[in-house]
Amino acid sequence: MTATRAKLTRRLLIAVVGVAVASVSLSACLFSPIPFHGASPSRSASPDTTGVTAALLPFYSQTIHWRSCNDGDSCAKIAVPEDWNDPGKGTLQLAVIRHAASDGSPKGSLLVNPGGPGVSGVQLVRDSVEFAVGKELEKNYDVIGFDPRGVGASTPAVTCYNASQMDSFLFDLPQHQRNTPAWVAEELSNFRQFGAACQANSSGILPDIDTVSAARDMDVIRAVLGEKKLDYLGYSYGTFLGATYAGLYPKRVGHMVLDGALDPSASSLDISVTQAAGFESSLRAYMAYCLQQRSCPFSGTVDDAMSDLGAMLAQVDAQPLPNSDGRQLGADSLVTAIISALYSQDSWKYLTQAFIGVDRGNPSIAFQLADFYYNRVKGKYTDNSFEAFNAYNCMDYPSAESASQIAAAQDAIKQKAPTIAPYWSVTVDSCATWPVKTKAVREQIHAPGAVPIVVVGTTDDPATPYAWAKSLASQLDSGVLVTRVGEGHTGFNKGNSCVDDAVNSYFIDSTTPQDGLVCK
């Protein structure tokens, strides 16, 4: 997937629901014990351990020790095997948070994942459960946020660099001319050092940080919550996590909504090309909006504005702008700022301010957007999302492309995304030097025997382009596609009543939306 050193080399960009959620310490989740208030009608009095081997039974039959946290919520840690193929190797501890259904009569537990990979579901639920699932689902379900293995407050976590080292890795300017052999060597050296630091500081867990293992962990969470089936709402990367679960345990799928879908069968090159085109398309939509505003620093047609933006990027690439904190804004960091703002239309006004600042020689707002993307606050990184993101992607995406395939992909990016193409390279694979080699394959997921699974796609979603939602819905034997016509990342709980009604009715009343429903 793509995001590295603020240089958009190969791999998917961090894909999360809508906007980032503020980081708060999980330590607030570890106070006085509170009881589990029994099972809902959909729950089993004892965990469902059907088909579970003797070696895995202790994980499936463990008791959750809930503790009060976050002014009314409850938090806990759930043990899972470090290596699912060798359960005796050791255990990992997953952080979970439960927000009880506000109407007092929960239909069951609803697991929610905000994406990434590497974004904290505990933070999402703790900081804004209504943003996570909306008012109706918050009333009807116990909402469960969890940090997947290696992420956030789950232990041990993927750990690589301190803040100073991360700043250098993400924001230092390259020493060699872009796309030259020396530049490629420099980038690979940087990635090699980053990977080595991750391996040295992550307690040996890197080989087991992958989506298949994380999906299996969700089945343990399901069981120890007393649920016979898994109800799940996954955004962005969370759609891949959910689809992977469905592929592994199709008969244990309850209600599942996958919003802002990834295509499980897409290679890293496919993803790079499609995502570049998606962000270019969203950037053009932004330009159409900007040109209607009196404050817009661009003028003329959308094509004119895109050409002027290309010139701006080339200018800061040649002459980076100094920031008050000592960092310099080059083209890579400016592209990161642009991408950060394109996740939501609500951020477009800040993108305009960033462009005005750059035009005047002041990169401060552009850096604020880039920092928002990396969850960097006052020089500190509030979570390990970037580190976990790289760990997951390097284990989920095999690198086996030929030189001709790489060249063809780069040519496709130049054609489909000409403005950002100079700064969106597939020549350097950020996982080529990862210290653990993956055996993963990219393939379709069908989940035969699963109940209807709803896939939501937004027509001009830049991070997870609409084509992926169509592909996933068609792959799943029981896939149902709901389309939101519009801009921005993900479709549910974004103010479109058609999408919201379809999703809420599905979860609350078990009313499956019409396949192909289009919401304008």
HELIX and SHEET records of a PDB file:
HELIX    1   1 LEU A   26  CYS A   29  5                                   4    
HELIX    2   2 LEU A   57  TYR A   60  1                                   4    
HELIX    3   3 PRO A   87  LYS A   89  5                                   3    
HELIX    4   4 GLY A  121  ASN A  140  1                                  20    
HELIX    5   5 ALA A  163  PHE A  171  1                                   9    
HELIX    6   6 PRO A  181  ASN A  201  1                                  21    
HELIX    7   7 LEU A  206  ASP A  208  5                                   3    
HELIX    8   8 THR A  211  VAL A  224  1                                  14    
HELIX    9   9 TYR A  237  LEU A  248  1                                  12    
HELIX   10  10 PRO A  250  ARG A  252  5                                   3    
HELIX   11  11 SER A  268  CYS A  290  1                                  23    
HELIX   12  12 VAL A  302  ALA A  318  1                                  17    
HELIX   13  13 ALA A  331  LEU A  342  1                                  12    
HELIX   14  14 GLN A  345  SER A  347  5                                   3    
HELIX   15  15 TRP A  348  ASP A  359  1                                  12    
HELIX   16  16 SER A  364  TYR A  374  1                                  11    
HELIX   17  17 SER A  385  ASP A  396  1                                  12    
HELIX   18  18 ALA A  403  LYS A  416  1                                  14    
HELIX   19  19 ALA A  421  TYR A  423  5                                   3    
HELIX   20  20 TYR A  466  GLN A  475  1                                  10    
HELIX   21  21 SER A  497  ASP A  509  1                                  13    
SHEET    1   A 2 ALA A  15  VAL A  16  0                                        
SHEET    2   A 2 GLY A 115  GLY A 116 -1                                        
SHEET    1   B10 ARG A  67  CYS A  69  0                                        
SHEET    2   B10 ASP A  73  PRO A  81 -1                                        
SHEET    3   B10 THR A  91  HIS A  99 -1                                        
SHEET    4   B10 ASP A 142  PHE A 146 -1                                        
SHEET    5   B10 SER A 109  ASN A 113  1                                        
SHEET    6   B10 LEU A 230  TYR A 235  1                                        
SHEET    7   B10 VAL A 253  ASP A 259  1                                        
SHEET    8   B10 ILE A 453  ASP A 460  1                                        
SHEET    9   B10 GLY A 479  GLU A 487  1                                        
SHEET   10   B10 LEU A 517  CYS A 519  1                                        
SHEET    1   C 2 LEU A 321  PRO A 322  0                                        
SHEET    2   C 2 GLN A 328  LEU A 329 -1                                        
SHEET    1   D 2 ARG A 376  VAL A 377  0                                        
SHEET    2   D 2 LYS A 380  TYR A 381 -1                                        
END                                                                             
